[in-house]
Amino acid sequence: MKKIFFILIFNFLYLSHILAQVQEILPSGVAPAGADVAFTEQWLAFANPATLGRAESVVASVGYENRYFAPELSDEYLLVAVPTKYFNVGASFNFFGYADYHEMMAALTVARRFGIVAFGVEFDYFNMFLPDEVGYRHAFTAQVGLQVDVTEQCVLGFRMFNPSFSQVDYNDVARRLPVMMHVGCNYRFIDDLDLLVEVGYVLNRGVDWAVGMEYRIMPELLVRAGVRGADYVIPSLGVGIGFAGFRFDLMAEADFRIGMSLLSNLSYRF
């Protein structure tokens, strides 16, 4: 029954061109509306690697993205960030799918901040499992990112995923990993209010965009809201709670054609 349900959902996503809006192999993350290219609040798994250069303490994090309340379409990920004297190092892992079909992504990230500029490089390993005689197939790729503090209130960001145009080959079929470029801005209107704007291009799929805001009500509580889209609009609303080194983030996205998705992230700062 699970296989039939997964196939039906996957086919519907494909036929309605939803794949043009979803970064298949990367979790969305809890940045406002997914606008993470200039997001500086925390480093997120498989987001802009330059953000890791801002880390000042060891952080461990786990997350879960529940797409449309279908376990077969969900992401489970974890990361660890370790700052050092010369550069910051991070490791992240993501799992998508179920027993008969799943995808895994592992990454090693190195980043450093040079004054107003933060730069990061991520080395990615992608692994895909298909049933029957196909088995496991894999590919290597990378992601590069940059953030520039133009002023104390304004941060510009850039990232590119899969500049090597890597792909996975199986049964004379090539699955190309997405080639993506995004630029964005994080502007702080007041001390507790950030506005994030992001525009991106996915090769052979077109332009996507995101606009979000983050408001810190108090040191322990913040709220996020925004919209993202390409062919259609997906609104989102989230909250972040922090205490005693722990931080819990929860965000809900509404796809009015299919249903809700919930994204959660729990981290601890040592």
Disulfide bonds with the S-S distance in Angstrom:
none
